[in-house]
Amino acid sequence: MFLNKVLVRAAPSAPPPPFLLRQVSFPAAVPALDLDILCCRLSRRHRLACLPQAPSDVLVVYQRCQSCEAAEVVSAIAAASEGAAVGEEEVVVCSGSLVVKAVECGLRSLMLEHGWRCLGESIYVCSTFAATEERTDLCAVNVEVMLGRNDDIEFVVSPDALRCTTHKFFDFISSDKMETFKNGKEVILDDCNFQTACTTLPTLREGHVIGFSKILPTGQCLNKFMQLCSLKHGLEADYSYHAAVRIGYGSSLEIWLPCSLILQGSGLQPAPKSSRASRAMSALQSFMGLLNAWNFFGQNQLVIKEQLLLNSTATLPTWDKAISNARTNKSEDPGLVLTNFVMNDQSLTLDFCTPKPAVLCSTSVKLWNTKAQVTTLSFDNDGTDSEKAFINYDCQTQPVVRTNLYKSQVTSLKPSFSRRKSEEGHKWKHSSEHNADNSDKLRHTSLTNSALVSGSHKRKHAGSLARNCQKVLKVHLQDYSQKENLDASRKICI
């Protein structure tokens, strides 16, 4: 998943002034969940960035044209706790990480407004994760934000398509415990195994399902958690029962979650190959359309300056057919904003195959898993190269390259055609009984061709060997027929 990396470099239509900052501090620590909910609500409503800083600070990042909105946001945050102190307006300088966090916050609000859901911190999926969408192809993009030179904003975009399914209580609860579940009581599973493995939304944490309950158990509360899921991740509370999840492996941390937020296994699975490329192309086109229409912190629209492919090679399959399909089939998903997207007349060479380990019968063939590192060059604000800023991507293992050694090892595992050779020898023996003069020549030819076939068997696959044997047999039969006719004509002449 998310193997391909497309670097999109963009900038506001007019040179933006520096970002501004106001800090709100509280005399005592504020509950983190409450502070996150408040910051997400204000960020989406006013389209600026409210960034909570543990344990008791909030940073409001904005542009000069948003000063009125920023003052309103600061007042709302200060009213959340008595004795809050509001700092003076400052210019954000020499703080690339703070600007990146602000852009990520604005991008999340943009994507949520257009129907995407945010998983983790950077994965966006065009889905509501309803039960009706299970086992369907869902558009997804993984986006990471960086600062480039000349105040450019760089987006490392990984388009893909995925599928997901949720755990169902009737797959685990036996008939004798079904009545207990229907009465609203907890049903605890006997053990944890690979079937109970799960991934929880929206943070994509892994664990195991350990129980189910139709009614939320006493002492459990999900109201604030679901508020945060809705505001920060776009996930709605559409569920009919709850499940208990043990987070991690060997951990004692257990939480109750709505069933719609618990996915089977690793959660996100690649879509089938037949539709994966075209759906991923739709996801990329939709993202590019949203970037072009983004009113970036009140600084008009973003202008796409260039797009680069980061980790493609010439041996990967081309994506031209997927591009063509996505452009002609724009009515495939009305929820997607599809725009004309031209990659500067370059062929988009991306790989959407999910490599699987090769299985060989020979024990002498060994395979190694590899981890590739993709390094992108970032730039400081002064325009100088900086090799300190780079991103590591864990790439999936590439398919085994079928070299001559590989082919010879696979060929050596093919069965021989000894029975066919025996049949040929039987026919040649029968011909020698009819004509003693021909026997020496046929036996010599048989040995010669047997040697050739044996050599060919070592070099070629089984299909070629069968065809060669048939050709040799046909030639000998023709020679035998011709000689038999010649002997018959001689007897007539005599």
C-alpha positions, 0 to 999 in steps of 0.5 A: 500500500502507498508504494508510489510517491508523487512530489507535488510542488505548489505555491500561492498565486501571490507571494505570501507574507510570513505566517503570524502566531498568537499563543494562549497559555493556561495556568493548569493543564487542560484535559487533552481530549477537550482541548483537541475537540475545541481546536479542531472545531475552531480550525474547521470553522475559521480555516486557520490552524489551532495547534494544541501543545501539551500540557497547557498551550495552544498556538494559533497560526494564520495570515495577516488577512485572517487577523479578525478571525484569529482574534475571535479564535483566541478569545474562544480558546481563552474562555475555555479556562479561567486565567488564560493568558494571551500572548502578543502577535508574533511573526513565525520565523525560522520555524519550518516545523510549525508552518508544516503543522499549520499546513497539515491542519489546513489540508485536513479541514479541506479534505474533510469538507469534501467528504474524505475521512482522515486516518492516522495523521496523513491517510485520506480515504473517500469513504464513510466506512459504512457496512454497505461499503465493505469489500468495495474499491475505495480511493485513498491518498497518503499525503506528507507536507514539506517546505521547499525553497522560495516558500513553496509547499511540497506534498508527497502524495501516494495514491492508492485504492483499498478495501476493508471489512469489520468484525461481526459478532456472529462470527465469534459468538456461539449459539449458547451465548447469543441470548446473553448478547441480545440481553445487552450483557458482555460476551467475552471470547475464550482466546485471541488468535489470528481471526480476532486480530484487528485495527482500530480507527481512526488511529490505526492501532493494532490489537485483538477483539476480546468481547462484544456487547450490544449496550455499552458497559457501565462506566464506559463513555464514548461521547467525547471520543466520537466528537473528536472522531467527527471533527478531526477525522470525519468518522460518524457514529453509525453502529449497532453494538460495541466491541472490546479491544485489547490494544497491542500484543501482551498489553493489558490496555482494553477499550470499548469502541463502536463496531464500525471503527474496528477493521479486520486484520491489518485494516487496509487491504489493497484493492484487486489489480483489475481496478486498483490503478484506475481508482488510484488515478481517480484519487490523485486527480481528485486531490490535485483538483482540491489543491487547485481550488484551495483558498490557502489561508486566505491567500487566493488559490494554490498554483501547481508548479511541477510534479515529480515521480520519486521512486519509479524505475523503468521496469515498472508497468506504465500507468497510461491505461489507467490515466486514459480510463480515469479521464474518460470515465469521470462519472464513475464516482460523483463524489470525486472532483475529477479534473484534467491532470497532465504530468508535463507530457511525461508517462506516469510510471507507477507500480500497483502490484503487491509483491508476494514471496516466490514459492520454489520447490528447490530448497537451494533457492533463498529469498531475502526481504529488502527495505528500500530508502527513498531520499528526497532533497529539501531546501532551506528557506534561504534556497540552499540545499539541505541534506538533513531533511529527508523522508524514509519510506519502507518500500515493499519487496520487489518481485523476483527477477527471472534470471537465467539461473532462476529459469534453470532452477525452475526448469530442473524441477519439470518432469521428464517425458520418459514414457514418450521416449519409450513409445518412440523406441518401441516404434523404432524397434518395430521398424527394424523388424520389418527392414533389417537394412534400416535398423542401423540407421534408425538406431543411430538416428535415435541415439543422436536425437535422444542426445539432442533431446536430453541436451534440450531438456536441460535448457528449455522448458517442458512444453518446448521439449514435447514439441521437439519430440513430436517433430523428431518422431514425425520426421522418422515416420516419414523417412520410414514410410519413404524407405518402405515404399522404395523397397516395395517398388524394387520388389515390383521391378524385380 
